[in-house]
């Protein structure tokens, strides 16, 4: 017969501890500003791309999906984190903790695959410009994004099932500001070998292979750009890739350190800082990168703003 092996019904998230009230309030205010700006920026990009005929292009279609994934990603983490900061910790149910971890990993994986698809899109646009319209059609864009969302949310279910089969019978304190993999699994009383092996196996196609694909794509893109004879042509080609390349660096930098460097308890504070960069910093800068560095999005935004003010 089925037996519920989970003894603990809730966890206590420590968050970022500080006894200095002004510092805690300042950090809360900064985080609230960052979250509000991030969601607003991503929402505006999503609306602009969805409603503007000028932005009906594969590159902007993928940017719209990236904005959606970041709204899901940040909303899953930061609102709860704000409460933890104010209350100097917070209780989360076992189901809530597992759900938060599931959405966190799945939506983050979606972003990884979308960045990979966007690198392929840039490769086709620069290396095969005459065939680009034929190769990257609207239906292919839809199929690729559908595959990104469904594959990630399906594959991560394997990890979730394995976590739910663990025994949690000891301490229920998670020294983090959300339910991340390493601090959560550290609380398990049963053997986690199979779970850790499964995570490594899934990380290879989702993280490592996508990162290598992006690197290879940009090596070929750089080679093609260098072959362009005119300086204006090279600058224009590079400008179409620079925003995406900046987003890739801000995404994979902290991610590689957090999940590919072996976890150590004494490095938890470093992991928490890098997690803040990954969960707060990267989503905050992405809307700025894609809006400020893209003249077409800026022009559409000015047009909408002028109409609204008229």
SEMI-636022 format. One record per residue (C-alpha): x, y, z; residue in three letters. Coordinates in steps of 0.5 Angstrom, whole numbers, plus 500, padded with zeros to 3 digits. Example, Ala and Ser with C-alpha at 12.3 -4.5 7.8 and 13.67 -1.06 7.14 Angstrom:
# SEMI-636022
525491516Ala/527498514Ser/
This chain:
# SEMI-636022
500500500Unk/502507499Unk/505510505Unk/507518506Unk/514518507Unk/515525509Unk/514527516Unk/516534516Unk/510538513Unk/513545513Unk/520548513Unk/523555516Unk/527559511Unk/532563514Unk/534568508Unk/539573509Unk/540574517Unk/541581519Unk/540584526Unk/540591523Unk/533594522Unk/535600517Unk/539595513Unk/534590513Unk/529595511Unk/534598505Unk/535591502Unk/527590502Unk/526597499Unk/532595494Unk/529588492Unk/522591492Unk/524596487Unk/528591483Unk/522586482Unk/517592480Unk/522594475Unk/523587472Unk/516585472Unk/514592469Unk/520592464Unk/518584462Unk/511586461Unk/512592457Unk/516588452Unk/511582452Unk/506587450Unk/510591445Unk/512585441Unk/505582442Unk/501588439Unk/506592434Unk/507589427Unk/514592426Unk/516587432Unk/513581428Unk/520578427Unk/523571430Unk/528575434Unk/522579438Unk/518573438Unk/523569442Unk/525576446Unk/517576448Unk/518568451Unk/524570455Unk/520576458Unk/514571460Unk/519566463Unk/523571467Unk/516574470Unk/514567472Unk/521566475Unk/522572479Unk/515572481Unk/516565484Unk/522567488Unk/522575490Unk/515576493Unk/516570498Unk/523573499Unk/520580501Unk/516577507Unk/522573509Unk/526579510Unk/521583513Unk/520577518Unk/527575519Unk/525568516Unk/519565514Unk/515558514Unk/513555508Unk/509548507Unk/512542504Unk/508542498Unk/509550497Unk/517548498Unk/517543493Unk/512547488Unk/517553489Unk/523549487Unk/519546481Unk/517552478Unk/524555479Unk/528550476Unk/523549470Unk/522556468Unk/530557469Unk/531551464Unk/526554459Unk/530561459Unk/536557458Unk/533553452Unk/530560449Unk/537563450Unk/540557446Unk/534558440Unk/536565440Unk/543564439Unk/541559433Unk/536564430Unk/542569430Unk/546564427Unk/541563421Unk/540571420Unk/548572420Unk/551566417Unk/545564412Unk/541571411Unk/538569404Unk/535563407Unk/533566414Unk/526567412Unk/525560409Unk/529557415Unk/526561421Unk/519561419Unk/513563424Unk/511556425Unk/518553427Unk/518559432Unk/512557435Unk/514549435Unk/521551438Unk/518555444Unk/513550445Unk/518545446Unk/522549450Unk/516550455Unk/514543455Unk/520539455Unk/523543461Unk/517542465Unk/516535464Unk/523533465Unk/524537472Unk/518533474Unk/523527475Unk/527530480Unk/520533483Unk/518525484Unk/525523487Unk/525529492Unk/518527494Unk/520520495Unk/525522500Unk/525522508Unk/525529511Unk/525527519Unk/530531522Unk/531539522Unk/527543518Unk/531549517Unk/533551510Unk/539556510Unk/537560504Unk/531565502Unk/528560497Unk/527552496Unk/534551492Unk/536544491Unk/542543495Unk/540546502Unk/533542501Unk/537535500Unk/541536505Unk/535536510Unk/533529507Unk/534523512Unk/534518506Unk/540516501Unk/540522496Unk/545518491Unk/540517485Unk/537524486Unk/544527485Unk/546522479Unk/539524476Unk/540531477Unk/547531474Unk/544527468Unk/539532467Unk/544538467Unk/548535462Unk/543537456Unk/540543459Unk/546547462Unk/552544459Unk/550542452Unk/546548451Unk/552553453Unk/557549448Unk/551550443Unk/551557444Unk/559558444Unk/560554438Unk/554559435Unk/558565436Unk/564562434Unk/561561427Unk/557568428Unk/564572429Unk/567568424Unk/562571419Unk/562578422Unk/569578421Unk/569577413Unk/564583412Unk/568588408Unk/565594411Unk/565597418Unk/558599418Unk/556592416Unk/560589421Unk/557594427Unk/550592425Unk/551585425Unk/555585432Unk/549590434Unk/544585433Unk/548580437Unk/550584443Unk/544584447Unk/543577447Unk/550575448Unk/550580454Unk/544576457Unk/547569456Unk/553572460Unk/549574466Unk/545568466Unk/550562465Unk/556566469Unk/552565476Unk/549559474Unk/555555472Unk/558557479Unk/552555483Unk/551548480Unk/557546477Unk/562547483Unk/561542488Unk/557544494Unk/560545501Unk/556548507Unk/562553508Unk/561556502Unk/553557503Unk/554564504Unk/557565497Unk/552561494Unk/546565497Unk/550571494Unk/551568487Unk/543566487Unk/541573488Unk/545575482Unk/542569478Unk/535570481Unk/534578482Unk/540581478Unk/540577471Unk/532578470Unk/533585472Unk/538587467Unk/535583461Unk/529588460Unk/534593460Unk/539590455Unk/533588450Unk/530595451Unk/536600451Unk/540596446Unk/535595441Unk/533601437Unk/526598434Unk/524597441Unk/525604443Unk/522607437Unk/516603438Unk/516605445Unk/516612444Unk/511611439Unk/506608444Unk/508613449Unk/507619444Unk/500616442Unk/498616450Unk/500623451Unk/497626445Unk/
